[in-house]
Amino acid sequence: MLAEWSFLGFLMPPLAVPVLLALAGYLLLRRLFVRLKLYHWFWQPVLLDIALYALLLWGVLEVGGALPVAG
């Protein structure tokens, strides 16, 4: 069972930190994509946003060692 973290009296799930880190990375990438006008090349920019966030979250969880290793 996963333990909850106490932060200033609030109980937070352990997934909250990786989600916030991925969100920060996503916002930086989105700002870069808008500045470089890369959204023009994608048919559905919203799908790109979802994919970027999912990949960033996976990367943060992988680096943090939260994902099980297959094999």
C-alpha positions in Angstrom: 0.0 0.0 0.0 1.3 3.4 -0.9 1.8 5.9 1.9 0.5 9.4 1.6 2.8 12.4 2.1 2.0 15.2 4.5 2.8 18.6 3.2 1.8 21.6 5.4 -1.0 19.5 6.9 -2.3 18.3 3.5 -2.2 14.7 2.6 -0.8 14.2 -0.9 -0.6 11.0 -3.0 2.9 9.9 -4.0 2.0 10.4 -7.7 1.5 14.2 -7.1 5.2 15.1 -7.4 5.9 13.4 -10.7 2.6 14.7 -12.2 3.6 18.3 -11.2 7.2 17.8 -12.6 5.7 16.5 -15.9 3.3 19.4 -16.0 6.1 21.9 -15.6 8.1 20.2 -18.4 5.0 20.1 -20.6 4.4 23.8 -20.1 7.9 24.6 -21.1 7.8 22.4 -24.2 4.4 23.9 -25.2 5.8 27.4 -24.9 8.8 26.4 -27.0 6.5 24.8 -29.7 4.3 28.0 -29.8 7.4 30.2 -30.1 8.9 28.1 -32.9 5.5 27.8 -34.6 5.7 24.0 -34.7 2.0 23.5 -34.1 1.5 24.5 -37.7 2.9 21.1 -38.8 0.5 18.9 -36.7 -3.1 18.1 -37.8 -4.4 17.8 -34.2 -2.3 19.9 -31.8 -4.4 18.7 -28.9 -3.3 15.1 -29.6 0.3 16.3 -29.6 -0.2 17.9 -26.3 -1.6 14.7 -24.8 1.2 12.6 -26.2 3.9 15.1 -25.0 2.4 15.0 -21.5 2.1 11.3 -21.4 5.7 10.8 -22.6 7.0 13.4 -20.0 5.1 11.7 -17.2 6.5 8.3 -18.3 10.0 9.8 -18.4 9.7 11.3 -14.9 8.4 8.0 -13.5 11.1 6.0 -15.2 13.9 8.3 -14.0 12.4 8.3 -10.5 12.3 4.5 -10.5 8.6 4.3 -9.9 7.9 2.0 -12.9 8.6 -1.7 -12.6 11.4 -3.1 -14.7 10.4 -5.8 -17.2 12.6 -8.8 -17.5 
